[in-house]
Amino acid sequence: MTLDDWLTRTGTKEDAFAASIGTSQAAVNRYRHGLRVPRPPVMARIAQATGGAVTANDFHGLTG
């Protein structure tokens, strides 16, 4: 599942999600829209914050 899908389905705002993973809202927006791929430590926090729904593979168009 993409980060955009997860944020939309859960109704999570970018700024709240950013705070939960320790990054900026602008970075989350870039991740969400495919303008930037998170570094491995941030990817791990995204996976944890989404309960494993969004993984590193989702940023590369791969299926898990």
MOMO-V293889 format. One record per residue. N is the residue number from 1. PSI is psi as a letter, one per 30 degrees, with the letter a starting at -180 (none if undefined). OMEGA is omega in whole degrees, -180 to 180 (* if undefined). Layout:
[[N PSI OMEGA] [N PSI OMEGA]]
This chain:
[[1 k 179] [2 l 177] [3 e 178] [4 e 178] [5 e -177] [6 e 180] [7 e -180] [8 e -177] [9 e -178] [10 f -179] [11 g -179] [12 k 178] [13 k -178] [14 e -177] [15 e 178] [16 e 179] [17 e 179] [18 e 179] [19 e -178] [20 f 179] [21 g 175] [22 h 177] [23 a -178] [24 l 176] [25 e -180] [26 e 178] [27 e 179] [28 e 179] [29 e 178] [30 e 177] [31 e -177] [32 e -175] [33 g 175] [34 g -180] [35 f 179] [36 k 175] [37 k -179] [38 k 174] [39 l -176] [40 e 180] [41 e 179] [42 e 177] [43 e 179] [44 e 179] [45 e 177] [46 e 179] [47 e -180] [48 e -178] [49 f -179] [50 g -180] [51 g 180] [52 g -179] [53 e 178] [54 k -177] [55 l 178] [56 e 180] [57 e -179] [58 f 178] [59 f -178] [60 g 178] [61 g 179] [62 l 177] [63 k -175] [64 none *]]
